[in-house]
Amino acid sequence: MEYAKRGNRVVGAIRLTTETLAGIPSIVYGLFGMLFFVTYLKWGYSMLAGALTLSIMVLPVIIRSTEEALKAVDDSYREASYGLGAGKLRTVMKIVLPAGMNGILAGIILAIGRIVGETAALIYTSGTIAQIPKNVFSSARTLSTHMYTLSNEGLFMNQAAATAVVLMLTVIVINSLASLIAKRFTKGNK
């Protein structure tokens, strides 16, 4: 937006691509992660393969929410900054980014919420071994995968419900911390 002209074809292609990637189901990302990270790179079922697969999966959400947050910043802020003699980089770093930070952080919080509750992509990339991993190349089981495995067996429904409560509390704590950080960050920029 700041450096590309409005109606730029490259920006339009990137926007179309990110919208398409945001609509792909997580199971497809899991299959991609399994084929690329687990099989092609020979990392095996590992936390690193799962983390990179989830990073690729939520990247379009963060990109689109960041774009919308920056587009929502009023053009009068930019014009005032340019009128006072600031260059593009200073305008972006000191005016546009702080003004759009609430929207950017909201997109990141949404992405974190999606990551925490993800199961399908992690079954194919991180594995389902219930143990504490030794390093990032070890297989592991996340809370959502653990809950799925317990409820799938049908014998441990109380444990699956307890895992769901722990997962929900974890999401609440993460969102609360992110909101606290966002408030402190926006206070510091005013």
Protein Blocks (a to p, Z undefined) as FASTA:
>chain_A
ZZpcghiaklmmmmmmmmmmmmpcfklmmmmmmmmmmmmnonopafklmmmmmmmmmmmm
mmmmmmmmmmmpcfklmmmmmmnopafklmmmmmmmmmmmmmmmmmmmmmmmmmmmpmkl
mmmmnopadcddfblkbccddfklmmmmmmmnopmmmlmmmmmmmmmmmmmmmmmmmmmm
mmmmmmmmZZ
